Amino acid sequence: MRTLLFCCMITAAPAQWLNYPTPDIPRLPNGKPNLSAPAPRSADGRPDLSGLWEPGTQGAATPTVSGEVLLPLEVVNIAARLKGGLPYRPWARELQRTRQDSNGKDSPTVRCLPMGMVWMLSQPFPRKIVQLGDLVVVLYEKDTQYRQIFTDGRPLPNDPQPSFNGYSSGKWAGETLVVETIGLRDDLWADLRGNPITAAAKVTEKMRRLNYGNLEIEVTVDDTKAYTTPWTVTLNHHIKLDTDLLEYVCLENEKDASRLVTK
């Protein structure tokens, strides 16, 4: 699939400040990072989600023009580990098949558009979480995007202007940050296969920092327009140390879109 190659080819760029030491890393007696150490705490005593994170690569090796890379299973198929698959409405199943049969030529990534917040959860570029009191900011290396998650108690907007990443409000439930997002666009993809996300979707993320090195995000998509029932997947992220984000702009020197073909 040509679109898959396009997606994979752009994942291997090195980050700026390579090998600059990450401060305050818990260490084992041998000096190696202790990734199983307890999660750090913010000033208010809550788990601190801050750090540079990357989704786990449980997928099989995927060939590209420059070798092979490992991709998260869900970046290709959000339902890869979902028992029974997605509960499609008929039109949504047909749309997904059409998108896949056309080699994903209309994917947002082909047109250098944002992927949308659901797909961004599994895309393999790193992302930096910054936890600041009543606000959690997610900075994405991919297309230099960002999300704001407000934790100041504000309600979700009543009639939001549709957007790629939507509008997110979160609250703490013990050790878990529960984030609700609405206001997404009607033409989004959840993965490379083209599973749809519509403007009717309400996305709930439960973010748990399991320990110093691991972040778990349980994602529930309630999209009554595209699916008959809500569905839930769990994504695991691991921390990246001694590195940082790299500015990445998809359109710079882009030469792929005009060469994509359907079957």
HELIX and SHEET records of a PDB file:
HELIX    1   1 ARG A    2  MET A    9  1                                   8    
HELIX    2   2 LEU A   73  VAL A   76  1                                   4    
HELIX    3   3 PRO A   90  ASP A  101  1                                  12    
HELIX    4   4 MET A  117  MET A  120  1                                   4    
HELIX    5   5 LYS A  142  THR A  144  5                                   3    
HELIX    6   6 ALA A  257  ARG A  259  5                                   3    
SHEET    1   A10 GLY A  51  PRO A  55  0                                        
SHEET    2   A10 ARG A 127  LEU A 132 -1                                        
SHEET    3   A10 LEU A 135  TYR A 140 -1                                        
SHEET    4   A10 GLN A 145  PHE A 150 -1                                        
SHEET    5   A10 TYR A 167  ALA A 173  1                                        
SHEET    6   A10 THR A 176  ILE A 182 -1                                        
SHEET    7   A10 LYS A 202  ASN A 211 -1                                        
SHEET    8   A10 ASN A 214  ASP A 222 -1                                        
SHEET    9   A10 TRP A 231  ILE A 239 -1                                        
SHEET   10   A10 GLY A  51  PRO A  55 -1                                        
SHEET    1   B 2 ALA A  61  THR A  64  0                                        
SHEET    2   B 2 GLY A  67  LEU A  70 -1                                        
SHEET    1   C 2 LEU A 188  TRP A 189  0                                        
SHEET    2   C 2 PRO A 196  ILE A 197 -1                                        
END                                                                             
